[in-house]
Amino acid sequence: MKLLFLDIDGVLNSYRTYYVWGSGDPCMLLTNDGPKLDPVAVALLEKVVNLYDFKIILSSTWRFGYTDEEIINQWKVGMSMHYGWKNPLIPIIGQTPDLTGMVDSGLWVSKTRGAEIQAYIDNLDSAPDDWNILDDDSDMLESQKSRFYNVDRQIGITDRFPVWVEDRYK
């Protein structure tokens, strides 16, 4: 099994989509009509996921407050309804754990996105065949850098991502 840890803000939406949709904040692009994601970014993601048979793990803050089942159902419906994702069985299989917690001093402390991804991998029954990270933040662990594609949040995912994946699987 090949995993793709997926962030949303800055990857499937960006400052560019903020200007197009006219929203006040790129992180607040949800409407009654569904998420206001960049359809080109979604199409690029779909192409790569289908070509390399990735299973998607949501690592975005968009996962907070939802169970795995709710995320899986919402994304399967939303991506096919709103973005024409052709595979109705979108391979989203879960989410990384939220490692935010209160320490003895009473302060809330958040672990890095990389630590949350590592915790997900460490808790699998068997190691994945391979995995990659698609994110606009760079708080990954040193051991994850070669598997990490850092997206420019100003424009979101571009056609460079499929080339990067292709180079990894040559």
Rosetta blueprint (number, residue, H / E / L):
1 M L
2 K E
3 L E
4 L E
5 F E
6 L E
7 D L
8 I L
9 D E
10 G L
11 V L
12 L L
13 N E
14 S L
15 Y H
16 R H
17 T H
18 Y H
19 Y H
20 V H
21 W H
22 G L
23 S L
24 G L
25 D L
26 P L
27 C L
28 M L
29 L L
30 L E
31 T E
32 N L
33 D L
34 G E
35 P E
36 K L
37 L L
38 D L
39 P H
40 V H
41 A H
42 V H
43 A H
44 L H
45 L H
46 E H
47 K H
48 V H
49 V H
50 N H
51 L H
52 Y H
53 D L
54 F E
55 K E
56 I E
57 I E
58 L E
59 S L
60 S L
61 T H
62 W H
63 R H
64 F L
65 G L
66 Y L
67 T L
68 D H
69 E H
70 E H
71 I H
72 I H
73 N H
74 Q H
75 W H
76 K H
77 V H
78 G H
79 M H
80 S H
81 M H
82 H H
83 Y H
84 G L
85 W L
86 K L
87 N L
88 P L
89 L L
90 I L
91 P L
92 I E
93 I E
94 G E
95 Q E
96 T L
97 P L
98 D L
99 L L
100 T L
101 G E
102 M E
103 V L
104 D L
105 S L
106 G L
107 L L
108 W E
109 V E
110 S L
111 K L
112 T L
113 R H
114 G H
115 A H
116 E H
117 I H
118 Q H
119 A H
120 Y H
121 I H
122 D H
123 N L
124 L L
125 D L
126 S L
127 A L
128 P L
129 D L
130 D E
131 W E
132 N E
133 I E
134 L E
135 D E
136 D L
137 D L
138 S L
139 D L
140 M L
141 L L
142 E H
143 S H
144 Q H
145 K H
146 S H
147 R H
148 F E
149 Y E
150 N E
151 V L
152 D L
153 R L
154 Q L
155 I L
156 G L
157 I L
158 T L
159 D L
160 R H
161 F H
162 P H
163 V H
164 W H
165 V H
166 E H
167 D H
168 R H
169 Y L
170 K L
